[in-house]
Amino acid sequence: MAVVAAGRLARASSRVADFLRDHAPLLRKLQWGIVALYAFLLIVPAAMPLPDNTASVFNNLTIVAQFAFWGVWWPFVLVSMPVMGRAWCGLFCPEGMLTEWASEHGQGRSIPRWMRWGGWPFVAFALTTVYGQMVSVYQYPLAVLAVLGGSTAAAMVVGWRYGRSKRVWCKYLCPVNGVFNLLAKLAPWHFKVDEQAWRHPVIRIEPINCAPLVPLRQMKTAGDCHMCGRCSGYRGAITLAPRSSEHEVVETSDGDKWQTALMVFGMMGIAMGAFLWTSSPWFVTMKQWLATWLIERDITWPLLDNAPWFILTHYPEVNDSFSWLDGACLLIFVAATTAVIGGAMYFALWLADRILPALAPRTWIGGAGVHKLAQALIPSAGIGVFLGLSATTITLLKHEGVQAHWANPVRFTLLTLALAWTLRLAWRVMGRRQGAGLGRRLAAWLVFAAGLAPFCAAWLLFFVIW
């Protein structure tokens, strides 16, 4: 029965992929519709007056756009990645659509070497996350226009200048490319390549355009694939197939230093600091202490709130403006949170790797073993970003009068499940080390688990204590 069910599932998956391939023009029209809606929600609210306290999702377009972007879009796009892979990127993302369209009509230049640097996913995520907090991107439409609109404009410029009908921006510079790449590794679907069929194709071979620049023959990961279906059936060798959600993390994905940095210091560190500071009494205490210290020395310019809105939040008409001190304290708080949570987790990875037999030659800051172990953190890092973004969803629902007493039980259930999955993945990854006896494996696993303690404590502070 299980074999029959698996066969049916495989055939159904193949039919879905073939449908996407054969109905590309229809999907293109759908994408243009999403682009139009995206542009409307991005631009029109920025030209409107700020909503007052009586505004709601039922009578104010700005609130509608705020709820659409931060209450629904971003949290649930993240959820889609471990469920359907990067189907959002390939089928719905307006930025991906626009950069590919610009590339179709652009200069077609070769991709420069600096753009291929592996650190861009981490750097872009960090800068976008911090800048979004500095300008209060979750609250104000002008900030949304600066962050999302700026990213879209940059995507179109890169598309127009580089590649030919490609998504160069998505491949190298998109601020969430790295996050989506990691989460898609958990997807229970992937485009599987049959090497034997590739070498000996039995069907007519027609050229296809893989917009996200995936090397199709060597495609081993779902992280880079946009699930657009264009390559379905290519050479009779590529099919959409089901798989275990743990297969890639345990069996094939080795990770690298930038993926580790993105998870440990980005998604679990910088993002956590960005979520925490608004409710932290420690942030208030630090700011008050620094303000007193400055006043005692007759240094008053950091207390001024005269920065423009695109540098620091500045909306005096609603009594919301950041001083230079506010901005500095925000940066200090995020950096400290990153150092504590990310530092503890990275040290745990480093120590666990030292307890286990060496996977490859080690350096004093880590090596291949550390990066392989870090892949197990994907569920926890992903749920952390989701919980932080969905906090905005809950806030918006409360503003509309929805009771949210259910929120914390749901939050901690999801967090517990993600942590349990991470620990299971870590145990399985450690079990693949040759020569790792049960004692060493258990010791390394306990060290790995201990590294998650500051991350868990931060959520307890955020949702319960503060």
C-alpha positions as CSV (number, residue, x, y, z in Angstrom):
1,M,0.0,0.0,0.0
2,A,2.8,2.4,0.9
3,V,4.5,1.8,-2.4
4,V,1.2,2.4,-4.3
5,A,0.6,5.6,-2.4
6,A,4.1,6.8,-3.1
7,G,3.7,6.1,-6.8
8,R,0.4,8.0,-6.9
9,L,2.0,10.9,-5.1
10,A,4.9,11.0,-7.5
11,R,2.6,11.0,-10.5
12,A,0.5,13.7,-9.1
13,S,3.6,15.8,-8.4
14,S,4.7,15.3,-11.9
15,R,1.4,16.4,-13.3
16,V,1.5,19.6,-11.2
17,A,5.0,20.5,-12.5
18,D,3.9,19.8,-16.1
19,F,0.9,22.1,-15.6
20,L,3.1,24.9,-14.4
21,R,5.4,24.3,-17.5
22,D,2.5,24.2,-20.0
23,H,0.6,27.2,-18.6
24,A,3.5,29.6,-18.3
25,P,1.6,32.4,-20.1
26,L,-1.3,32.2,-17.7
27,L,1.1,32.3,-14.8
28,R,2.8,35.3,-16.3
29,K,-0.6,37.2,-16.3
30,L,-1.1,36.2,-12.7
31,Q,2.3,37.6,-11.8
32,W,1.5,40.9,-13.5
33,G,-1.7,41.1,-11.5
34,I,0.3,40.6,-8.3
35,V,2.7,43.3,-9.4
36,A,-0.2,45.7,-9.9
37,L,-1.6,45.0,-6.5
38,Y,1.9,45.2,-4.9
39,A,2.5,48.6,-6.6
40,F,-0.9,49.9,-5.5
41,L,-0.4,49.0,-1.8
42,L,3.2,50.2,-1.9
43,I,2.7,53.6,-3.5
44,V,-0.8,54.9,-2.7
45,P,-0.7,54.7,1.1
46,A,2.7,56.6,1.0
47,A,0.8,59.5,-0.6
48,M,-2.0,59.6,1.9
49,P,-2.1,61.3,5.4
50,L,-1.1,59.1,8.3
51,P,-4.1,57.3,9.9
52,D,-5.5,58.4,13.2
53,N,-6.3,56.3,16.2
54,T,-9.8,55.5,14.9
55,A,-8.6,54.1,11.6
56,S,-9.1,50.4,11.0
57,V,-8.6,47.8,8.3
58,F,-12.2,48.4,7.3
59,N,-12.0,52.1,6.5
60,N,-8.3,53.0,5.9
61,L,-6.1,51.9,3.0
62,T,-2.9,52.5,4.9
63,I,-4.0,50.0,7.6
64,V,-5.0,47.6,4.9
65,A,-1.6,47.8,3.3
66,Q,0.1,47.4,6.7
67,F,-1.9,44.3,7.4
68,A,-1.3,42.9,3.9
69,F,2.5,43.4,4.0
70,W,3.3,42.6,7.7
71,G,0.3,40.7,9.0
72,V,-0.2,38.3,6.1
73,W,2.4,38.5,3.3
74,W,5.8,38.2,5.0
75,P,4.9,35.8,7.9
76,F,3.1,33.3,5.6
77,V,5.5,33.5,2.7
78,L,8.0,32.2,5.3
79,V,5.6,29.4,6.2
80,S,5.3,28.5,2.5
81,M,9.0,27.8,2.1
82,P,9.3,24.6,4.1
83,V,5.9,23.5,2.8
84,M,6.1,24.1,-0.9
85,G,9.8,25.2,-1.5
86,R,10.4,28.5,-3.2
87,A,7.1,28.4,-5.2
88,W,6.5,32.0,-4.0
89,C,9.6,33.1,-5.7
90,G,8.9,31.4,-8.9
91,L,5.2,31.9,-9.2
92,F,4.1,35.0,-7.2
93,C,6.9,37.3,-6.1
94,P,6.5,40.7,-7.8
95,E,10.2,41.6,-7.3
96,G,11.3,38.4,-9.1
97,M,8.9,39.0,-11.9
98,L,10.1,42.6,-12.4
99,T,13.8,41.8,-12.3
100,E,13.3,39.0,-14.9
101,W,11.2,41.3,-17.1
102,A,13.9,44.0,-16.9
103,S,16.5,41.5,-17.8
104,E,14.5,40.5,-20.9
105,H,14.8,44.1,-22.1
106,G,18.1,45.1,-20.6
107,Q,21.8,45.3,-21.5
108,G,22.6,41.6,-20.9
109,R,26.0,42.2,-19.3
110,S,27.9,39.4,-17.6
111,I,27.6,39.1,-13.9
112,P,30.5,40.9,-12.1
113,R,32.7,39.0,-9.7
114,W,31.8,41.2,-6.8
115,M,28.2,40.3,-7.1
116,R,29.0,36.6,-6.8
117,W,30.4,37.0,-3.3
118,G,28.9,34.5,-1.0
119,G,28.3,36.9,1.9
120,W,25.6,39.0,0.3
121,P,22.6,37.1,1.6
122,F,23.9,37.7,5.2
123,V,24.9,41.3,4.7
124,A,21.7,42.2,2.8
125,F,19.5,40.5,5.5
126,A,21.3,42.3,8.3
127,L,21.2,45.7,6.7
128,T,17.6,45.5,5.7
129,T,16.5,44.2,9.1
130,V,18.3,46.9,11.0
131,Y,17.4,49.7,8.6
132,G,13.8,48.7,8.8
133,Q,13.8,49.1,12.6
134,M,15.5,52.5,12.3
135,V,12.7,53.9,10.1
136,S,9.8,51.9,11.7
137,V,9.0,49.9,8.6
138,Y,6.1,48.1,10.3
139,Q,4.3,51.3,11.1
140,Y,4.7,53.8,8.4
141,P,4.0,53.7,4.6
142,L,6.9,55.9,3.7
143,A,9.3,53.5,5.4
144,V,7.6,50.6,3.5
145,L,8.2,52.5,0.3
146,A,11.8,53.1,1.2
147,V,12.6,49.5,2.2
148,L,10.4,47.4,-0.1
149,G,10.2,49.9,-2.9
150,G,14.0,50.5,-2.8
151,S,14.6,46.8,-3.0
152,T,12.3,46.5,-6.0
153,A,13.9,49.4,-7.8
154,A,17.3,47.9,-7.2
155,A,16.1,44.5,-8.5
156,M,14.9,46.1,-11.7
157,V,18.2,48.0,-12.2
158,V,20.2,44.8,-11.6
159,G,17.9,42.9,-14.0
160,W,18.2,45.5,-16.7
161,R,22.0,45.6,-16.5
162,Y,22.9,42.0,-16.0
163,G,21.9,38.6,-17.5
164,R,19.5,37.9,-20.3
165,S,16.0,36.9,-19.1
166,K,17.6,35.9,-15.7
167,R,16.9,36.7,-12.0
168,V,20.4,37.8,-11.1
169,W,19.0,39.9,-8.2
170,C,17.2,36.9,-6.8
171,K,20.3,34.7,-7.1
172,Y,22.8,37.0,-5.4
173,L,21.4,40.2,-3.8
174,C,17.8,39.7,-2.6
175,P,17.7,40.4,1.1
176,V,15.7,37.3,1.9
177,N,17.3,35.0,-0.7
178,G,19.4,33.4,2.0
179,V,16.5,32.9,4.4
180,F,14.3,31.3,1.6
181,N,17.2,29.1,0.5
182,L,17.6,27.7,4.0
183,L,13.9,27.1,4.7
184,A,13.3,25.5,1.3
185,K,15.8,22.7,2.3
186,L,13.0,21.4,4.5
187,A,10.4,21.2,1.7
188,P,8.9,17.8,1.1
189,W,9.2,18.4,-2.7
190,H,12.1,18.9,-5.1
191,F,12.9,18.7,-8.7
192,K,14.9,15.4,-9.0
193,V,17.5,14.9,-11.7
194,D,18.0,11.4,-13.1
195,E,21.6,11.3,-14.2
196,Q,21.2,8.2,-16.4
197,A,18.3,9.8,-18.3
198,W,20.2,13.1,-18.6
199,R,23.1,11.3,-20.3
200,H,20.8,9.3,-22.6
201,P,17.7,11.5,-23.3
202,V,15.0,9.7,-25.2
203,I,12.9,12.8,-26.0
204,R,13.5,15.9,-28.1
205,I,15.6,18.4,-26.2
206,E,14.4,22.0,-26.4
207,P,16.2,24.9,-24.7
208,I,14.7,26.2,-21.4
209,N,15.4,29.3,-19.4
210,C,16.2,28.7,-15.8
211,A,15.8,32.2,-14.6
212,P,17.3,31.7,-11.1
213,L,20.5,30.4,-12.7
214,V,20.4,26.9,-11.2
215,P,22.8,24.4,-12.8
216,L,20.2,21.9,-13.7
217,R,22.3,18.8,-14.1
218,Q,24.0,19.3,-10.8
219,M,20.8,20.3,-9.0
220,K,21.0,18.6,-5.6
221,T,19.2,21.2,-3.3
222,A,15.8,22.7,-3.3
223,G,17.3,25.9,-1.8
224,D,18.1,27.6,-5.1
225,C,15.1,26.3,-7.2
226,H,12.2,28.6,-7.7
227,M,9.7,25.8,-8.4
228,C,8.5,27.5,-11.5
229,G,8.1,24.2,-13.4
230,R,9.9,25.3,-16.6
231,C,12.4,22.5,-16.4
232,S,9.8,19.7,-15.8
233,G,10.5,16.8,-18.1
234,Y,13.6,18.3,-19.5
235,R,15.7,15.7,-21.3
236,G,13.3,13.2,-19.7
237,A,15.4,13.6,-16.6
238,I,13.8,16.2,-14.3
239,T,10.7,15.6,-12.4
240,L,9.0,17.1,-9.3
241,A,9.2,14.4,-6.7
242,P,8.3,13.9,-3.0
243,R,11.0,13.4,-0.5
244,S,11.6,13.4,3.3
245,S,11.7,16.9,4.8
246,E,14.9,15.8,6.6
247,H,16.7,14.3,3.6
248,E,18.6,17.4,2.4
249,V,19.7,18.6,5.9
250,V,20.9,15.2,6.9
251,E,22.1,13.6,3.7
252,T,23.2,16.2,1.1
253,S,23.5,19.8,2.5
254,D,26.9,20.6,4.0
255,G,26.2,24.4,4.4
256,D,29.0,27.0,4.4
257,K,30.2,29.8,6.6
258,W,27.8,32.3,5.3
259,Q,24.7,30.1,5.8
260,T,25.9,29.5,9.3
261,A,26.4,33.2,9.9
262,L,22.9,34.0,8.5
263,M,21.2,31.5,10.8
264,V,23.2,32.0,14.0
265,F,24.0,35.7,13.9
266,G,21.3,36.8,11.4
267,M,18.0,35.0,11.9
268,M,18.6,34.1,15.6
269,G,20.6,37.1,16.6
270,I,20.0,40.3,14.6
271,A,16.3,39.5,14.0
272,M,15.8,38.7,17.7
273,G,17.3,42.0,18.7
274,A,15.1,43.8,16.2
275,F,12.0,42.1,17.7
276,L,13.0,42.6,21.3
277,W,14.1,46.2,21.6
278,T,10.6,47.7,21.4
279,S,9.4,45.9,24.6
280,S,12.7,45.7,26.5
281,P,13.0,47.6,29.8
282,W,16.8,47.1,29.4
283,F,16.7,49.2,26.3
284,V,14.9,52.0,28.2
285,T,17.3,51.8,31.1
286,M,20.3,52.0,28.8
287,K,18.9,55.0,26.9
288,Q,18.1,56.8,30.2
289,W,21.6,56.2,31.5
290,L,23.2,57.4,28.3
291,A,21.0,60.5,28.2
292,T,21.9,61.4,31.8
293,W,25.6,60.9,31.0
294,L,25.3,63.2,28.0
295,I,23.4,65.9,29.8
296,E,25.9,66.0,32.7
297,R,28.6,66.7,30.1
298,D,26.5,69.3,28.3
299,I,26.4,67.2,25.1
300,T,22.9,67.7,23.8
301,W,23.0,67.1,20.0
302,P,22.4,63.3,20.3
303,L,19.1,64.1,22.1
304,L,17.7,66.0,19.0
305,D,15.2,64.3,16.8
306,N,15.9,66.2,13.6
307,A,17.0,63.3,11.4
308,P,15.0,62.9,8.2
309,W,12.4,60.1,8.1
310,F,14.5,58.0,5.7
311,I,17.4,57.8,8.2
312,L,15.5,57.7,11.5
313,T,11.8,57.6,12.3
314,H,10.5,61.2,12.1
315,Y,6.8,61.8,12.2
316,P,6.2,64.7,14.6
317,E,2.6,65.0,13.5
318,V,1.9,61.8,15.4
319,N,4.5,62.5,18.2
320,D,6.8,59.7,17.0
321,S,10.4,60.8,16.2
322,F,13.7,59.1,17.0
323,S,16.5,61.0,18.4
324,W,20.1,60.3,17.4
325,L,20.5,58.6,20.8
326,D,17.5,56.4,20.1
327,G,19.1,55.2,16.9
328,A,22.4,54.6,18.6
329,C,20.8,52.7,21.4
330,L,18.9,50.5,18.9
331,L,22.1,49.6,17.2
332,I,23.8,48.8,20.5
333,F,20.9,46.7,21.7
334,V,20.7,44.7,18.4
335,A,24.5,44.2,18.4
336,A,24.4,43.0,22.1
337,T,21.6,40.6,21.5
338,T,23.4,39.2,18.5
339,A,26.5,38.7,20.5
340,V,24.8,37.0,23.3
341,I,22.4,34.7,21.4
342,G,24.5,34.2,18.3
343,G,27.7,33.9,20.2
344,A,26.3,31.3,22.6
345,M,24.9,29.2,19.7
346,Y,28.1,29.4,17.7
347,F,30.2,28.4,20.7
348,A,27.9,25.4,21.2
349,L,28.3,24.4,17.5
350,W,32.1,24.8,17.8
351,L,32.4,22.8,21.0
352,A,30.0,20.0,19.7
353,D,32.1,19.7,16.6
354,R,35.3,19.4,18.8
355,I,33.6,16.6,20.8
356,L,32.8,14.6,17.7
357,P,35.3,13.0,15.4
358,A,36.7,15.5,12.8
359,L,34.6,15.7,9.6
360,A,37.4,17.7,7.9
361,P,40.5,19.7,8.8
362,R,39.5,22.2,11.5
363,T,40.5,25.8,12.1
364,W,40.3,27.6,15.4
365,I,37.0,29.3,14.4
366,G,35.4,26.2,13.1
367,G,35.2,24.2,9.8
368,A,33.0,22.0,7.7
369,G,31.8,20.1,10.8
370,V,30.4,23.3,12.4
371,H,28.6,24.3,9.2
372,K,27.1,20.9,8.7
373,L,25.8,20.9,12.3
374,A,24.4,24.4,11.8
375,Q,22.1,23.1,9.2
376,A,20.0,21.5,11.9
377,L,19.2,25.0,13.2
378,I,17.0,25.7,10.2
379,P,13.6,24.9,11.9
380,S,14.5,27.0,15.0
381,A,15.9,29.9,13.0
382,G,12.9,29.9,10.7
383,I,10.3,29.8,13.5
384,G,12.1,32.6,15.2
385,V,11.6,35.0,12.3
386,F,8.0,33.8,11.8
387,L,7.2,34.4,15.5
388,G,8.7,37.9,15.4
389,L,6.8,38.9,12.2
390,S,3.6,37.3,13.4
391,A,3.7,39.5,16.5
392,T,2.8,42.3,14.2
393,T,-0.1,40.2,12.9
394,I,-1.4,39.8,16.5
395,T,-1.0,43.5,17.2
396,L,-3.0,44.4,14.2
397,L,-5.7,41.9,15.0
398,K,-5.9,43.3,18.6
399,H,-6.3,46.7,17.1
400,E,-9.4,45.4,15.2
401,G,-10.9,44.1,18.4
402,V,-9.9,40.4,17.9
403,Q,-9.3,38.5,21.2
404,A,-5.8,37.0,21.2
405,H,-5.7,34.9,24.4
406,W,-4.8,32.0,22.2
407,A,-1.6,33.6,20.8
408,N,0.9,32.6,23.5
409,P,-0.1,28.9,23.6
410,V,0.1,28.7,19.8
411,R,3.5,30.5,19.8
412,F,5.1,28.3,22.4
413,T,3.7,25.2,20.8
414,L,5.2,26.2,17.4
415,L,8.5,27.1,19.1
416,T,8.6,23.7,21.0
417,L,7.9,21.8,17.8
418,A,10.6,23.7,15.9
419,L,13.2,23.1,18.7
420,A,12.3,19.4,18.9
421,W,12.8,19.2,15.2
422,T,16.2,21.0,15.4
423,L,17.3,18.6,18.1
424,R,16.2,15.6,16.1
425,L,18.1,16.9,13.1
426,A,21.2,17.5,15.1
427,W,21.1,14.0,16.5
428,R,20.8,12.5,13.0
429,V,23.5,14.8,11.6
430,M,25.9,13.8,14.4
431,G,25.1,10.1,13.8
432,R,26.6,10.4,10.3
433,R,30.1,11.2,11.8
434,Q,32.2,8.1,11.3
435,G,33.6,6.9,14.7
436,A,31.1,8.9,16.8
437,G,30.2,6.5,19.6
438,L,27.1,6.9,21.6
439,G,28.8,8.7,24.5
440,R,30.5,11.4,22.3
441,R,27.4,11.8,20.3
442,L,25.2,12.4,23.4
443,A,27.7,14.8,24.9
444,A,27.9,16.8,21.7
445,W,24.1,16.8,21.4
446,L,23.7,18.1,25.0
447,V,26.2,20.9,24.2
448,F,24.2,21.8,21.0
449,A,21.0,21.9,23.0
450,A,22.5,24.1,25.7
451,G,23.5,26.6,23.0
452,L,19.7,27.1,22.3
453,A,19.0,28.3,25.8
454,P,19.6,32.1,25.3
455,F,17.4,31.9,22.1
456,C,14.6,30.3,24.1
457,A,15.0,32.7,27.0
458,A,14.7,35.7,24.7
459,W,11.3,34.5,23.5
460,L,10.2,33.9,27.1
461,L,11.2,37.5,27.9
462,F,9.4,38.8,24.8
463,F,6.1,37.0,25.1
464,V,5.7,36.5,28.8
465,I,7.9,38.6,31.1
466,W,8.1,41.9,29.3
